[in-house]
Amino acid sequence: MWRKSWAAAILCAAPFTVLQAQPASTGQKTSLIDAWLAMPNVGQVAWPYAFITADSTDESQKARRSDLFDQFDQLKWRLGERGYTRLVKTVTQWKSELSKTRHYRQPGDWSPAWLLSHPHERPPVARVASLGYCHTPDTVQVWDEAGVHQVAWRPGLRLSDLLDEDSALKGGGTDEVAVISPRGHVDHYGVAAWNYADTDLLPGTRVVGAIDLKGAVFPWMRDEIAGLLAHTPSGAACRSFPLSQGANNG
């Protein structure tokens, strides 16, 4: 499992969106649990929206994003040549949205409860640049052929509801969309009759469709977008607290 290998090697992280720099620091702690418990207002944290970051993850995900942007630029030229003006605007909006991310997190459950129950899978605190949390959002984010938009979350909201309400959310050549949980777990769900699957959606879930044209590049882009979003904290009014000199705040 990646968690075990990470604890023995380097920490990898990914992008966050609305991060607010905080002057307070949790200081140098002997464990990640100690660091969480020293964080201001820890009792108010909604743990599915908590995160940790590392410099190595931030670097790797920014390189990944750069590669994806190169593909976006090439795709926009090809789509423009073929007269797909609307899709050119879609890819432009995808790139613009991903450009807003300044730093990246490590996907996963890093709550004190999880760390206590998995003592052999705790990341070394020296490898963690910062920890933080976001407030529980009231929307679900959708990436479809029309661009990026927010859907108001409601109790009982399911993927099938989005598909019924959004004709631009498509599965492309694989007939699948990617669903990213608030903690950063990525699953694929079928949206065609032959592979149809449904799931509940938590607040802060991201759903990514694929452009419905032939070509392996479109499902690849869906999955690369999903991978970057998995490394982006989910929620509103996010805050981060540095653990080391390499901590990222922005």
C-alpha positions in Angstrom: 0.0 0.0 0.0 1.2 3.5 -0.8 0.7 4.6 2.8 3.3 2.1 4.1 5.8 2.8 1.4 5.4 6.5 2.0 6.2 6.2 5.7 9.4 4.5 4.7 10.3 6.8 1.8 9.3 10.3 0.9 6.0 12.0 1.4 4.1 13.0 -1.7 1.4 15.7 -1.6 -0.9 17.7 -3.9 -2.8 21.0 -4.7 -5.0 23.2 -2.5 -7.3 25.9 -3.5 -8.5 28.6 -1.1 -5.7 28.5 1.5 -5.3 31.3 4.1 -1.9 31.9 5.6 -1.9 31.7 9.4 0.7 33.4 11.7 0.3 30.6 14.3 2.6 27.6 14.1 2.2 24.2 15.7 6.0 24.1 16.1 8.2 21.1 16.0 6.3 18.1 17.4 7.4 14.5 17.9 4.4 13.1 16.1 1.6 14.1 13.7 -1.0 13.4 16.5 0.8 15.9 18.8 0.8 18.4 16.0 -2.9 18.1 15.4 -3.7 18.4 19.2 -1.6 21.6 19.3 -3.5 23.2 16.5 -5.9 26.0 17.4 -9.6 25.1 17.4 -8.8 21.4 16.8 -12.2 20.5 18.4 -14.0 22.3 15.5 -12.3 20.4 12.7 -14.5 18.3 10.4 -12.0 15.6 9.7 -13.0 14.6 6.1 -11.9 18.1 5.2 -8.5 18.1 7.1 -5.2 17.6 5.2 -1.5 17.5 5.4 1.1 18.7 2.9 4.7 18.0 2.0 7.2 19.9 -0.2 7.9 16.8 -2.3 4.3 16.2 -3.1 3.8 19.9 -4.0 6.7 19.7 -6.4 5.6 16.4 -8.0 2.0 17.6 -8.5 3.0 20.9 -10.0 5.1 19.0 -12.5 2.1 16.8 -13.3 0.0 19.8 -13.8 2.5 21.4 -16.2 2.4 18.2 -18.3 -1.4 18.3 -18.4 -1.3 22.0 -19.4 0.9 21.2 -22.3 -1.7 18.6 -23.4 -4.4 21.2 -23.0 -2.7 23.6 -25.2 -2.2 21.0 -27.9 -5.8 19.8 -27.6 -7.2 23.3 -27.9 -5.3 23.8 -31.2 -6.7 20.5 -32.6 -10.2 21.2 -31.4 -10.1 24.7 -32.9 -8.9 23.3 -36.2 -11.9 21.0 -36.3 -14.4 23.6 -35.4 -15.2 22.6 -31.8 -15.3 26.1 -30.5 -17.4 25.3 -27.4 -14.9 22.6 -26.4 -12.0 25.0 -26.8 -13.7 27.2 -24.2 -14.3 24.2 -21.9 -10.6 23.2 -21.9 -9.6 26.8 -21.4 -11.8 26.9 -18.3 -10.4 23.6 -17.0 -6.9 25.1 -17.3 -7.9 28.3 -15.6 -9.5 26.5 -12.7 -6.5 24.2 -12.1 -4.2 27.3 -12.3 -5.8 28.6 -9.1 -4.2 25.9 -7.0 -1.1 27.2 -5.3 -0.1 24.2 -3.2 -1.0 20.5 -2.9 -1.9 18.1 -0.1 -1.4 14.4 0.5 -4.8 12.6 -0.1 -6.0 10.4 2.8 -7.5 10.3 6.2 -4.9 11.9 8.6 -7.2 12.4 11.6 -5.9 11.6 15.1 -8.3 8.7 15.2 -6.9 7.1 12.0 -3.3 7.8 13.1 -3.9 6.1 16.5 -5.5 3.0 14.9 -2.7 2.7 12.3 0.6 3.2 14.2 2.8 1.6 11.6 1.4 3.7 8.8 2.0 7.2 10.3 4.0 9.5 8.1 7.2 10.9 9.8 6.4 14.3 11.1 9.7 15.6 9.8 8.4 15.0 6.3 5.2 17.0 6.8 5.4 20.6 5.8 2.0 21.7 7.2 -1.4 20.6 8.3 -4.7 22.2 7.9 -8.4 22.0 7.5 -11.3 23.5 5.5 -14.9 24.2 6.6 -17.6 21.8 5.3 -18.8 23.1 1.9 -22.4 23.2 0.7 -21.7 22.3 -2.9 -20.4 19.6 -5.2 -18.1 20.6 -8.0 -18.7 19.3 -11.5 -16.2 19.2 -14.4 -18.2 18.6 -17.6 -18.2 19.4 -21.3 -19.5 22.9 -20.5 -16.6 23.7 -18.1 -16.6 23.8 -14.3 -19.5 24.6 -12.0 -20.9 24.1 -8.5 -24.1 22.2 -7.7 -25.8 22.9 -4.4 -25.4 19.9 -2.1 -28.6 18.4 -0.5 -29.1 15.4 1.7 -29.5 12.3 -0.4 -27.7 13.8 -3.4 -26.5 11.0 -5.7 -24.4 10.8 -8.9 -27.5 9.8 -10.8 -29.1 13.1 -9.8 -26.2 15.0 -11.4 -26.4 12.9 -14.6 -30.2 13.5 -14.8 -29.7 17.3 -14.4 -26.5 17.8 -16.4 -26.5 16.8 -20.0 -22.9 18.0 -20.4 -21.6 15.4 -17.9 -20.5 12.5 -20.0 -18.3 9.5 -19.7 -16.6 9.7 -23.1 -15.2 6.7 -24.8 -15.0 4.6 -21.6 -18.5 5.5 -20.4 -17.2 6.5 -17.0 -16.9 9.6 -14.8 -14.3 10.0 -12.0 -15.6 10.8 -8.5 -13.2 12.3 -6.0 -14.2 12.1 -2.3 -13.4 15.0 0.1 -10.4 13.0 1.4 -9.0 12.5 -2.1 -10.1 9.0 -3.0 -10.8 8.5 -6.7 -13.4 6.1 -8.0 -14.8 5.5 -11.5 -18.5 5.0 -12.1 -20.2 3.8 -15.2 -22.7 6.1 -16.8 -23.9 3.9 -19.7 -26.5 1.2 -19.6 -23.9 -1.6 -19.8 -21.8 -0.4 -16.8 -24.1 1.9 -14.9 -23.3 2.5 -11.2 -24.5 5.0 -8.7 -23.2 6.5 -5.4 -24.0 9.0 -2.7 -22.2 12.3 -2.9 -20.8 14.1 0.2 -20.4 17.8 0.3 -17.2 18.8 -1.4 -17.1 15.8 -3.8 -15.7 16.5 -7.2 -17.1 14.8 -10.3 -15.1 14.8 -13.6 -16.5 13.8 -16.9 -14.7 13.2 -20.3 -15.1 14.9 -23.6 -17.4 12.7 -25.7 -15.1 12.3 -28.7 -13.0 9.4 -30.0 -9.5 9.2 -28.7 -7.6 8.0 -25.6 -6.5 11.5 -24.7 -10.0 12.4 -23.3 -10.3 9.7 -20.6 -6.6 10.3 -19.8 -7.3 14.0 -19.3 -10.3 13.1 -17.1 -8.1 11.0 -14.9 -5.2 13.5 -14.7 -7.7 16.2 -13.7 -9.1 13.8 -11.1 -5.6 13.1 -9.8 -4.8 16.8 -9.3 -8.2 17.4 -7.6 -7.5 14.5 -5.3 -4.5 16.4 -4.1 -6.5 19.6 -3.6 -8.1 20.2 -0.2 -11.9 20.1 -0.4 -14.0 22.6 1.4 -14.3 26.3 2.1 -12.2 28.9 4.0 -9.2 26.6 4.3 -6.5 27.2 6.8 -3.0 25.8 7.1 -0.4 25.7 9.9 3.3 25.1 9.2 5.2 22.3 10.9 8.6 23.1 9.4 10.6 25.8 7.5 9.4 24.1 4.3 5.7 24.6 5.1 3.6 26.1 2.4 1.1 28.9 3.1 -0.5 31.0 0.5 
